[in-house]
Amino acid sequence: MNKLLLVLSSVVVSLCVIACNNDQSSVRHQTIHPLIDEGMTLMNRKAILDSTAEYNDAPKRGYNASDICIIAGKIKAAYERAEEEDEALAWGKLEKIDCKNAGL
């Protein structure tokens, strides 16, 4: 999965560079932006899935309350980047509870 994320990141960065260097080519610009959006969507989805799995496995892995608080914040931020407002709000509430339990 990490290799997939690295490849997707490289593709998105490359497409961003191409798009920025070719502003005068509107046809190329129109075809590149959807690819960038799709790459960003995939990266956000992977971040959400990975962080949620880490959060769910935290007790088994022996994570402390501060670790759990941080992971909840990562999940909230990933949902914010994905523009999934309801999920971001729900994880924000959970983050507050987890951080309070950690004494933060």
C-alpha positions in Angstrom: 0.0 0.0 0.0 2.9 2.4 0.7 4.3 1.8 -2.7 0.8 2.7 -4.2 0.7 5.9 -2.2 4.2 6.8 -3.4 3.3 6.2 -7.0 0.1 8.2 -6.7 1.9 11.0 -5.0 4.5 11.1 -7.8 1.8 11.1 -10.5 -0.1 13.9 -8.8 3.0 16.1 -8.4 4.0 15.4 -12.0 0.6 16.4 -13.2 0.6 19.5 -11.1 4.0 20.5 -12.6 2.7 19.9 -16.1 -0.5 21.8 -15.5 1.4 24.8 -14.0 3.9 24.9 -17.0 1.2 24.6 -19.6 -1.3 27.3 -18.7 -1.7 28.3 -22.3 -2.9 24.8 -23.4 -6.5 24.8 -22.3 -7.3 21.4 -23.8 -4.4 19.8 -21.9 -5.3 21.7 -18.8 -8.9 20.4 -18.9 -7.7 16.8 -19.1 -5.1 17.1 -16.4 -7.2 18.6 -13.6 -9.6 15.6 -13.4 -6.6 13.3 -13.1 -5.2 15.4 -10.3 -8.5 15.4 -8.5 -8.8 11.6 -8.9 -5.3 11.2 -7.5 -6.0 13.4 -4.5 -9.3 11.6 -3.9 -7.5 8.2 -3.9 -4.8 9.6 -1.5 -7.4 11.0 0.9 -9.3 7.8 0.8 -6.2 5.8 1.6 -5.3 8.1 4.4 -8.7 7.7 5.9 -8.7 3.9 5.6 -5.2 3.6 7.0 -5.7 5.9 9.9 -9.1 4.4 10.8 -7.5 0.9 10.9 -4.7 2.3 13.1 -7.3 3.9 15.4 -9.3 0.6 15.6 -6.1 -1.4 16.3 -4.7 1.1 18.8 -5.7 -0.9 21.9 -4.2 -4.1 20.5 -1.0 -2.3 19.7 -0.7 -0.8 23.1 -1.1 2.8 22.1 -1.6 5.3 24.9 -4.4 7.9 25.1 -2.3 10.6 23.5 -1.5 8.4 20.5 -5.2 7.7 20.1 -6.0 11.5 20.3 -3.5 12.2 17.6 -4.8 9.4 15.3 -8.4 10.8 15.7 -7.1 14.2 14.6 -5.4 12.7 11.6 -8.7 11.0 10.6 -10.6 14.3 11.1 -8.0 16.1 8.9 -8.2 13.5 6.2 -12.0 13.8 6.1 -11.7 17.6 5.9 -9.3 17.3 2.9 -11.8 15.0 1.3 -14.5 17.6 1.9 -16.7 15.1 3.8 -18.0 17.5 6.4 -20.3 15.2 8.4 -17.5 12.6 8.9 -15.0 15.4 9.8 -17.4 16.8 12.4 -18.0 13.3 13.9 -14.3 12.6 14.1 -13.7 16.1 15.5 -16.1 15.3 18.4 -14.3 11.9 18.9 -10.9 13.7 18.8 -12.1 16.1 21.6 -13.2 13.2 23.8 -10.0 11.2 23.1 -7.8 14.3 23.8 -9.7 15.0 27.0 -9.2 11.4 28.1 -5.5 11.9 27.4 -5.4 15.0 29.5 -4.7 17.3 26.6 
